[in-house]
Amino acid sequence: MAQQVNDNKGANTLRSKILFTLFCLAIYRMGVHIPTPGVDGNAVSEFFNSQNRGIFSLFNTFTGGALAQFSIFALGIMPYISASIIFQLLTSAIPHLEQLKKEGDAGRKKISQYTKYATIALAIIQGYGMSTWLASQSLPDGRMLISGGMLGIYYFKFMTVLTLVAGTSFVMWLGDQISERGIGNGSSMIIFTGIAAGIPAGAQNLLQLIKSGELQFIVAILLLAFMVATIFAVIYMEVAQRRITIQYSQRLANGGMTSAATSHLPVKINFPGVIPPIFASSLLMFPSTLAQFTHVAWIKAMSESINPNGIVFNIIFVSLIIFFSFFYTDIVFNADEVSENLKKTGAFVPGIRAGKSTADFIRYVLDRINVLGCFYLCVICVLPGLLVQSFGIPFHFGGTSLLILVGVAIDTSQQIQSHLLTQKYDSFLKGTKIRSRRVQF
């Protein structure tokens, strides 16, 4: 009876976490449809539809369509993601931040506080850039997108920056609440929801193309098959590991020698995950953001040349993915520290001398894995976009979006399974204690 009560209590806890997560995500999706004050939502949507093939189509995918409507959540969680990546990289480059990281929870909270300050700063910059850019744009019929004279434009810029910063802060807070009281990583769940929200509209557009005859049915079937195959490939690569065999030294026990235990050091094939594509996308958006602040001809020309459909974009994108894959892995995975920890616990890699030789071997394995991981990331992030462009599909089906969807789904399902396993383990222990007390009685 007691075990059944405990099982019900654990199930209720998991159910509460899931419902709380869904509630927070529902609030986020409602906010996506609330327009920024002083903005004609229909006019902005019409304008962004005419700009659908620009760099902002990628950003609009990550925000779940909030940018196209220029809602209060137009910036979404992306400023926080950019700030988090920056501080994650700086943690190993700046001694003060590295020391904070080693101080445990107190240090991590301090770094989290710095990250939120940087998020606000990035939101202010991006919000001002977007408001300046929108104020200078006109609709196809010649009307200015933002009217009201000079005073009205200044008021629009002020209210836009204030609203977008507040919206980003609220989304960031929602993500923290999901991480603390819900299921999964809050920021990842928000991006996942935004990307998933665009799938029905994309599917509807695809069906309309087939009905109108602009897209042949056989081509649509081939694209669907390619998409399914890509999803399976992403799932396989995201869970694939290279296991480095390690052994523990023999120890004395009851006057005799125990046999050496064998274990593994798992290293993911795609160790950096989706970090390189996201960071590369953020950097590629920088010229467009810079072009909003200035009327310098060469900056605008550079911004126009970096188009998601152009070869220049793809070449730079692939180069940045490769760079950040190796850079991120080298900073986050400290081979010297892993080697030292193995040495302290009496573990070693068979055939490799402990210490520096082990660290060099781990780096060698990581470099070989990274070559495969970089090839995988580049193919997944570039090839779907090229196919979509070739067949004229009117929605963004990017590999980066697919990586995020699959990665977040895998992480969330693993967290749910871990919660259920912990719940069963706790119930088993409590049931054992109750039975032992009855026996003693």
C-alpha positions as CSV (number, residue, x, y, z in Angstrom):
1,M,0.0,0.0,0.0
2,A,2.8,2.4,1.0
3,Q,4.7,1.6,-2.2
4,Q,1.6,2.3,-4.3
5,V,1.2,5.7,-2.6
6,N,4.8,6.5,-3.3
7,D,4.4,5.5,-7.0
8,N,1.3,7.7,-7.3
9,K,3.1,10.6,-5.7
10,G,6.0,10.3,-8.1
11,A,3.7,10.1,-11.1
12,N,1.9,13.2,-9.9
13,T,5.2,15.0,-9.6
14,L,6.2,14.1,-13.2
15,R,2.7,15.1,-14.4
16,S,2.9,18.4,-12.6
17,K,6.3,19.1,-14.2
18,I,5.0,18.3,-17.7
19,L,1.8,20.4,-17.2
20,F,3.8,23.3,-15.8
21,T,6.1,23.2,-18.9
22,L,3.2,23.1,-21.3
23,F,1.6,26.1,-19.4
24,C,4.8,28.2,-19.7
25,L,5.2,27.3,-23.4
26,A,1.5,28.2,-24.0
27,I,2.1,31.6,-22.4
28,Y,5.1,32.1,-24.7
29,R,3.1,31.2,-27.8
30,M,0.3,33.6,-26.8
31,G,2.9,36.4,-26.5
32,V,4.2,35.7,-30.0
33,H,0.9,37.1,-31.3
34,I,0.8,40.3,-29.2
35,P,2.1,43.1,-31.5
36,T,4.7,45.7,-30.4
37,P,3.0,49.1,-29.5
38,G,2.8,51.5,-32.4
39,V,3.2,48.8,-35.1
40,D,0.6,47.8,-37.7
41,G,0.8,44.0,-37.5
42,N,-0.7,43.5,-41.0
43,A,1.7,46.0,-42.6
44,V,4.7,44.4,-40.9
45,S,3.6,40.9,-41.8
46,E,3.1,42.0,-45.5
47,F,6.6,43.5,-45.4
48,F,8.3,40.5,-43.9
49,N,6.5,38.2,-46.4
50,S,8.2,40.2,-49.2
51,Q,11.5,39.7,-47.4
52,N,11.0,35.9,-46.8
53,R,14.2,34.9,-48.6
54,G,16.4,37.2,-46.6
55,I,18.7,36.5,-43.6
56,F,15.8,37.2,-41.3
57,S,13.8,34.1,-42.4
58,L,16.3,32.1,-40.5
59,F,15.9,34.3,-37.4
60,N,12.2,34.2,-37.8
61,T,12.3,30.4,-37.7
62,F,14.0,30.4,-34.3
63,T,11.5,32.9,-32.9
64,G,8.5,30.9,-34.0
65,G,7.2,33.6,-36.4
66,A,7.4,36.3,-33.7
67,L,9.8,38.4,-35.9
68,A,7.5,38.3,-38.9
69,Q,4.7,39.7,-36.7
70,F,7.1,42.0,-34.9
71,S,5.5,41.0,-31.6
72,I,6.7,41.7,-28.1
73,F,8.8,38.4,-28.3
74,A,10.3,39.3,-31.7
75,L,13.8,38.8,-30.4
76,G,12.8,35.6,-28.6
77,I,15.4,33.8,-26.6
78,M,18.2,34.3,-29.1
79,P,20.0,37.1,-27.2
80,Y,20.2,34.9,-24.2
81,I,21.5,32.0,-26.3
82,S,24.2,34.2,-27.8
83,A,25.2,35.5,-24.4
84,S,25.3,32.0,-22.9
85,I,27.5,30.7,-25.7
86,I,29.8,33.8,-25.4
87,F,30.2,33.3,-21.6
88,Q,30.7,29.5,-22.0
89,L,33.6,30.2,-24.3
90,L,35.0,33.0,-22.1
91,T,34.9,30.8,-19.0
92,S,37.9,28.9,-20.1
93,A,39.7,31.9,-21.6
94,I,39.3,34.4,-18.6
95,P,40.9,33.2,-15.3
96,H,38.3,35.1,-13.2
97,L,35.4,33.3,-14.9
98,E,37.2,30.0,-14.8
99,Q,37.7,30.4,-11.0
100,L,34.0,31.2,-10.6
101,K,33.1,28.0,-12.4
102,K,35.2,26.0,-10.0
103,E,33.5,27.6,-6.9
104,G,30.4,25.4,-7.4
105,D,26.8,26.7,-7.3
106,A,27.7,30.1,-6.0
107,G,30.2,30.7,-8.9
108,R,27.7,29.3,-11.5
109,K,25.0,31.7,-10.2
110,K,27.4,34.6,-10.6
111,I,28.2,33.6,-14.2
112,S,24.5,33.2,-14.8
113,Q,24.0,36.7,-13.5
114,Y,26.7,38.1,-15.9
115,T,25.0,36.2,-18.7
116,K,21.7,37.9,-18.1
117,Y,23.3,41.3,-18.0
118,A,24.9,40.5,-21.4
119,T,21.5,39.4,-22.6
120,I,19.9,42.7,-21.8
121,A,22.8,44.5,-23.5
122,L,22.4,42.4,-26.7
123,A,18.6,42.9,-26.6
124,I,19.0,46.7,-26.5
125,I,21.5,46.7,-29.4
126,Q,19.3,44.3,-31.5
127,G,16.1,46.1,-30.6
128,Y,17.5,49.5,-31.6
129,G,18.9,48.1,-34.8
130,M,15.6,46.5,-35.7
131,S,13.6,49.6,-34.9
132,T,16.0,51.8,-37.0
133,W,15.8,49.4,-39.9
134,L,12.0,49.1,-39.9
135,A,11.6,52.9,-39.7
136,S,13.6,53.2,-42.9
137,Q,11.6,50.6,-44.8
138,S,8.7,51.1,-47.2
139,L,5.9,48.8,-48.4
140,P,5.6,47.7,-52.1
141,D,2.9,50.4,-52.7
142,G,5.4,53.1,-51.6
143,R,4.0,53.8,-48.1
144,M,6.5,54.0,-45.2
145,L,6.3,51.1,-42.9
146,I,6.4,53.4,-39.8
147,S,4.7,56.8,-40.2
148,G,4.2,59.8,-37.9
149,G,7.0,62.1,-38.7
150,M,10.3,62.5,-36.9
151,L,8.8,62.7,-33.5
152,G,6.7,59.6,-34.1
153,I,9.8,57.7,-35.3
154,Y,11.8,58.6,-32.2
155,Y,8.8,57.5,-30.0
156,F,8.6,54.3,-32.1
157,K,12.3,53.5,-31.5
158,F,12.1,54.1,-27.8
159,M,8.9,52.0,-27.3
160,T,10.3,49.3,-29.5
161,V,13.5,48.9,-27.7
162,L,11.7,49.0,-24.3
163,T,9.2,46.4,-25.4
164,L,11.6,44.0,-27.0
165,V,14.0,44.2,-24.0
166,A,11.1,43.5,-21.7
167,G,9.9,40.7,-23.9
168,T,13.3,39.1,-24.0
169,S,13.6,39.4,-20.2
170,F,10.3,37.7,-19.8
171,V,11.1,34.9,-22.2
172,M,14.4,34.4,-20.4
173,W,12.6,34.2,-17.0
174,L,10.1,31.7,-18.5
175,G,13.0,29.6,-19.6
176,D,14.5,29.6,-16.0
177,Q,11.1,28.6,-14.6
178,I,10.9,25.6,-17.0
179,S,14.4,24.5,-16.1
180,E,13.8,24.8,-12.4
181,R,10.2,23.5,-12.1
182,G,9.4,21.8,-15.4
183,I,10.9,19.2,-17.8
184,G,13.9,19.8,-20.0
185,N,16.1,22.9,-20.5
186,G,13.9,26.0,-20.6
187,S,15.8,27.8,-23.4
188,S,15.9,24.7,-25.6
189,M,12.2,24.0,-25.0
190,I,11.3,27.6,-26.1
191,I,13.4,27.3,-29.3
192,F,11.9,23.9,-29.9
193,T,8.4,25.2,-29.5
194,G,9.1,28.2,-31.9
195,I,10.5,25.9,-34.6
196,A,7.8,23.3,-34.2
197,A,5.1,26.0,-34.5
198,G,6.2,26.7,-38.0
199,I,5.9,23.1,-39.2
200,P,2.1,23.1,-39.8
201,A,2.2,26.3,-41.9
202,G,5.1,24.9,-43.9
203,A,3.3,21.6,-44.6
204,Q,0.2,23.5,-45.7
205,N,2.2,25.6,-48.1
206,L,3.7,22.4,-49.5
207,L,0.3,20.9,-50.0
208,Q,-0.8,24.0,-51.8
209,L,2.2,23.8,-54.2
210,I,1.3,20.2,-55.0
211,K,-2.4,21.0,-55.6
212,S,-1.5,24.0,-57.8
213,G,0.9,21.8,-59.9
214,E,3.9,24.0,-59.1
215,L,5.5,21.0,-57.3
216,Q,5.3,17.5,-58.7
217,F,3.9,14.9,-56.4
218,I,6.9,12.6,-57.0
219,V,9.2,15.4,-56.0
220,A,7.3,16.0,-52.8
221,I,7.5,12.3,-52.0
222,L,11.3,12.3,-52.5
223,L,11.6,15.4,-50.3
224,L,9.5,13.7,-47.6
225,A,11.7,10.6,-47.8
226,F,14.8,12.7,-47.6
227,M,13.5,14.5,-44.6
228,V,12.7,11.2,-42.8
229,A,16.1,9.8,-43.7
230,T,17.7,13.0,-42.4
231,I,15.8,12.7,-39.1
232,F,17.0,9.1,-38.6
233,A,20.6,10.2,-39.5
234,V,20.5,13.0,-36.9
235,I,19.1,10.7,-34.2
236,Y,21.8,8.1,-34.9
237,M,24.6,10.7,-34.8
238,E,23.3,12.5,-31.7
239,V,23.3,9.3,-29.7
240,A,26.5,7.8,-31.2
241,Q,29.5,7.5,-28.9
242,R,33.2,6.7,-29.1
243,R,34.0,4.7,-26.0
244,I,37.5,4.9,-24.7
245,T,38.3,1.8,-22.7
246,I,39.7,2.5,-19.2
247,Q,40.7,0.1,-16.4
248,Y,41.1,0.5,-12.7
249,S,44.2,-0.7,-10.9
250,Q,44.0,-3.9,-8.9
251,R,43.3,-3.4,-5.2
252,L,43.9,-5.4,-2.0
253,A,40.8,-6.8,-0.4
254,N,40.6,-9.2,2.5
255,G,44.3,-10.0,2.1
256,G,44.0,-10.8,-1.6
257,M,44.0,-9.1,-5.0
258,T,40.8,-8.1,-6.7
259,S,40.5,-8.2,-10.5
260,A,40.9,-5.0,-12.3
261,A,37.6,-3.4,-13.2
262,T,37.0,-2.2,-16.8
263,S,34.9,0.8,-17.8
264,H,34.5,3.2,-20.6
265,L,34.9,7.0,-21.1
266,P,32.0,7.9,-23.5
267,V,32.7,10.7,-26.0
268,K,29.8,11.8,-28.3
269,I,30.5,11.8,-32.0
270,N,28.9,15.2,-32.2
271,F,30.4,16.5,-29.0
272,P,29.7,20.3,-29.5
273,G,26.1,19.5,-30.5
274,V,24.2,22.4,-32.0
275,I,26.4,25.1,-30.6
276,P,28.6,25.6,-33.7
277,P,25.6,26.1,-36.2
278,I,23.8,28.4,-33.7
279,F,26.9,30.5,-33.1
280,A,27.7,30.6,-36.8
281,S,24.2,31.8,-37.6
282,S,24.4,34.5,-35.0
283,L,27.7,35.8,-36.5
284,L,26.3,35.7,-40.0
285,M,23.4,37.9,-38.8
286,F,25.8,40.5,-37.5
287,P,26.4,42.2,-40.9
288,S,22.7,42.6,-41.4
289,T,22.3,44.1,-37.9
290,L,25.3,46.4,-38.5
291,A,23.8,47.5,-41.8
292,Q,20.7,48.8,-39.9
293,F,22.8,51.3,-38.0
294,T,24.7,52.8,-41.0
295,H,24.3,53.8,-44.6
296,V,27.8,52.9,-45.6
297,A,27.7,51.3,-49.0
298,W,30.2,48.5,-48.5
299,I,28.6,47.4,-45.3
300,K,25.2,47.2,-47.0
301,A,26.8,45.3,-50.0
302,M,28.3,42.8,-47.6
303,S,25.0,42.3,-45.8
304,E,23.2,41.7,-49.1
305,S,25.9,39.2,-50.3
306,I,25.5,37.1,-47.1
307,N,22.1,35.6,-48.1
308,P,21.1,32.2,-46.9
309,N,20.4,31.2,-50.5
310,G,23.8,32.3,-51.8
311,I,27.1,30.4,-52.1
312,V,29.0,33.0,-50.1
313,F,26.7,32.4,-47.1
314,N,27.2,28.6,-47.3
315,I,31.0,28.8,-47.6
316,I,31.3,31.1,-44.6
317,F,28.7,29.1,-42.7
318,V,30.6,25.8,-43.2
319,S,33.9,27.5,-42.3
320,L,32.5,28.9,-39.1
321,I,30.9,25.5,-38.2
322,I,34.3,23.8,-38.5
323,F,36.1,26.5,-36.6
324,F,33.6,26.6,-33.7
325,S,33.4,22.8,-33.5
326,F,37.1,22.4,-32.8
327,F,37.3,25.6,-30.7
328,Y,34.3,24.7,-28.5
329,T,35.5,21.1,-28.0
330,D,39.0,22.3,-27.1
331,I,37.7,24.7,-24.5
332,V,34.9,22.7,-22.9
333,F,36.6,19.2,-22.9
334,N,39.8,19.6,-20.9
335,A,41.9,16.5,-21.8
336,D,44.5,17.4,-19.1
337,E,41.9,17.6,-16.4
338,V,40.3,14.3,-17.5
339,S,43.6,12.6,-17.5
340,E,44.4,13.9,-14.0
341,N,41.1,12.8,-12.7
342,L,41.6,9.3,-14.1
343,K,45.1,9.2,-12.5
344,K,43.7,10.2,-9.1
345,T,41.0,7.4,-9.2
346,G,43.6,4.8,-10.2
347,A,42.2,4.5,-13.7
348,F,44.2,4.3,-16.9
349,V,43.8,3.7,-20.6
350,P,45.3,0.2,-21.5
351,G,48.6,0.6,-23.3
352,I,48.9,4.3,-22.6
353,R,51.1,5.8,-19.9
354,A,49.2,7.8,-17.3
355,G,49.5,11.6,-17.3
356,K,50.6,13.5,-20.3
357,S,50.4,10.5,-22.7
358,T,46.8,9.8,-21.7
359,A,45.9,13.5,-22.3
360,D,47.6,13.4,-25.7
361,F,45.7,10.2,-26.6
362,I,42.4,11.7,-25.6
363,R,43.1,14.8,-27.7
364,Y,44.0,12.6,-30.6
365,V,40.7,10.7,-30.3
366,L,38.7,14.0,-30.0
367,D,40.4,15.4,-33.1
368,R,39.5,12.3,-35.2
369,I,35.9,12.4,-33.8
370,N,35.6,16.1,-34.6
371,V,36.5,15.5,-38.2
372,L,33.5,13.2,-38.6
373,G,31.4,15.5,-36.4
374,C,32.2,18.5,-38.6
375,F,31.4,16.7,-41.8
376,Y,28.1,15.6,-40.3
377,L,27.2,19.1,-39.1
378,C,28.1,20.7,-42.4
379,V,26.0,18.2,-44.5
380,I,23.0,18.4,-42.2
381,C,23.0,22.2,-41.9
382,V,23.7,23.0,-45.6
383,L,22.2,20.2,-47.8
384,P,18.5,20.5,-46.7
385,G,18.6,24.3,-47.4
386,L,20.1,23.7,-50.9
387,L,17.4,21.2,-51.8
388,V,14.6,23.5,-50.5
389,Q,16.1,26.3,-52.6
390,S,16.4,24.1,-55.7
391,F,12.8,23.0,-55.6
392,G,11.4,26.4,-54.6
393,I,9.8,25.3,-51.3
394,P,8.3,28.4,-49.7
395,F,9.4,27.6,-46.1
396,H,12.6,27.3,-44.3
397,F,13.6,23.6,-43.7
398,G,17.1,24.0,-42.4
399,G,19.4,21.5,-40.8
400,T,20.0,23.7,-37.8
401,S,16.3,23.7,-37.0
402,L,16.2,19.9,-37.5
403,L,19.2,19.5,-35.2
404,I,17.5,21.5,-32.5
405,L,14.2,19.7,-32.8
406,V,15.8,16.2,-32.6
407,G,18.4,17.1,-30.0
408,V,15.8,18.7,-27.6
409,A,13.4,15.8,-28.1
410,I,16.2,13.3,-27.2
411,D,17.3,15.2,-24.2
412,T,13.8,15.7,-22.9
413,S,12.9,12.1,-23.3
414,Q,16.1,11.0,-21.5
415,Q,15.2,13.4,-18.7
416,I,11.7,11.9,-18.4
417,Q,13.1,8.4,-18.4
418,S,15.7,9.4,-15.8
419,H,12.9,10.8,-13.6
420,L,10.8,7.6,-13.9
421,L,13.9,5.4,-13.1
422,T,14.7,7.5,-10.1
423,Q,11.1,7.3,-9.0
424,K,11.1,3.5,-9.3
425,Y,14.4,3.2,-7.5
426,D,13.2,5.4,-4.6
427,S,9.9,3.4,-4.3
428,F,11.9,0.1,-4.3
429,L,14.2,1.4,-1.5
430,K,11.2,2.7,0.6
431,G,9.4,-0.6,0.1
432,T,12.4,-2.6,1.2
433,K,12.7,-0.5,4.3
434,I,9.0,-1.0,5.2
435,R,9.4,-4.8,4.7
436,S,12.5,-5.0,6.8
437,R,10.7,-3.2,9.7
438,R,7.9,-5.7,9.5
439,V,10.3,-8.6,9.7
440,Q,12.0,-7.0,12.7
441,F,8.7,-6.6,14.4
